[in-house]
Amino acid sequence: MRRRNEDAVFSGRSLFAVADGLGGHTSGDVASTTVIEALRPHDRQVDPADLPTVLGRAVYAANQALHRRIETEPERAGMGTTLVAMLWSGTTAVLANVGDSRAYLLRDTGRASAIIQITEDHTYGNLVADAGDVPNLAGRISRFLDGRADGRSPDLTVRALRAGDRFLLCSDGLSSAVPGELIRDTLRSSNDPEKAADRLVTLAIDHGGPDNITVIVIDVRNA
């Protein structure tokens, strides 16, 4: 239902990322694309011990790219974007998130596959007590990338990889429309990650999702 797609995505060999430009702000599509383009050069293998540092610096560089864009194009002041990204090396992955784009992990627990939401949404509902009592506050994003320095650092989460793990990175066009149980069941429904991704997008549309929907499904073959 959006007039334009404000999501941007990158799926490389070592780096995966989804950015969702802020709706209602100027140039959300430019913000998300600028961040993704700034991340592309960081798609490389690094020492597993350096993963948090490398991905943290990559997000900082992406935010700086936004800052430079706004400096040269002042009419874009106020633009911003969420970001969720994953960088892996060997048997380790690190995930970074700013905003409400999410990362999930589907992992075989022995009895069944369990889904874990790795990231926490940076919304006022998770930050301010009684935010639900204030109209339209709980769902508002409290942290995002917009070229400014203060309060724009990502949360970083390190995960040991197991063969059979399936990761999902998505914009809130999926997570806000589809319950977690359905996301889990859909991720389990196909051995092909591309087919699983297509089904998730279709599911979000069928649930009346009003926003852009972007997903990446990543399978760990060996670990």
Secondary structure, 3 states (H helix, E strand, C coil): CCCCCCEEEEECCCEEEEEEECCCCCCHHHHHHHHHHHHHHHCCCCCHHHHHHHHHHHHHHHHHHHHHHHHHCHHHCCCCEEEEEEEEECCEEEEEEECCCEEEEEEECCCCEEEEECCCCCEHHHCCCCHHHCCCCCCCECCCECCCCCCCCCEEEEEECCCCCEEEEECHHHHCCCCHHHHHHHHCCCCCHHHHHHHHHHHHHHCCCCCCCCEEEEECCCC
